Amino acid sequence: MKGTDQFLRRAWVAAFAACVAMRVAHADATTDRAPVQPPHPLTVPVPVQVAQGVYVMEGNGEAVAPANRGVVANNGFIVGKRGVTVIDTGSSYRYGRAMIEAIRAITPLPVERVIITHQAPEFVFGAAAFRDRDIPILAHRRAAELIRDRCWICLKNLRRTLGEDEMAGSRVTVPDHTVDSTTTLDSGGRALQLLYFGPAATPGDLAVLDTATGVLFAGGLVSVGRIPELRNESIPGWLAALRKIGSLDVHIVVPGFGPPVAPGGIAPTGAYLRELDAGVRRAYASGAGLSEAMRTVQTPDFRQYRLYPTAQPANVQRLYLQLEKQ
């Protein structure tokens, strides 16, 4: 019954409140400051050219773990006539430095801008390596706010998972340029559309479209072969964003996790979200408590996806708690 889950919910809320209360004590340890130099290099994915001047560095799509050194998410860069635009920066300062070296092996042109698509930790902590080179960093305003307010917690978790050595020099780096809506900009001599569809997977998701080639970096909006993780928002806005992506003139979609796909390859992300939402609503309407719903609500078509054993019950929990607030 729902009443039997009050303790579980109270414990969850109390744990979150305790983390927030620790923020001031840890602010000096996580804010943007001079880095510690990493003692040994990191091998990053080889940049793969998916269209003229557009390169993808594909992570392995797994959960962050010492064995993969946090190299799990996708990022990439776009080479223009006069400079390079970087899309997302990996999970550590060491990754950001290695990414800069990988770009130098492709082109002598300077990096002119970094674009962060959303605030998930696997995408943001390499930004400090670019900040140290005075390279502008851009994100949606809401993503920048969340990086400032919450990413110190993510950094603590990454240090605990990967170790202080692996995360040496990593720090919270708040973007110094922001946008509030869809924007077209010239970056490095290429026209890029920064697409904002409203709150979706997170409040500040951006997708980046290279108009010359039709390559779309979808960031947190699309996951291929990996369970999408609900973070800050509910499902309707996410599904609406996916529909809008489907209406664009796009040739290749680079997901946040998993291999680049044709536009039709984004459909499983929406299918999972709809199936998950329907399952949680049925469980809630039937009177199932939170712990029971986390155990019994399944999405069978996606059992073979990465992170299913951990992300599925976590997603159920988040949706269930949202229903309780309605």
Summary of the structure (lengths in Angstrom):
residues: 326
radius of gyration: 19.5
end to end distance: 18.2
largest distance: 63.0
contacts: 1146
relative contact order: 0.13
helix: 42%
strand: 19%
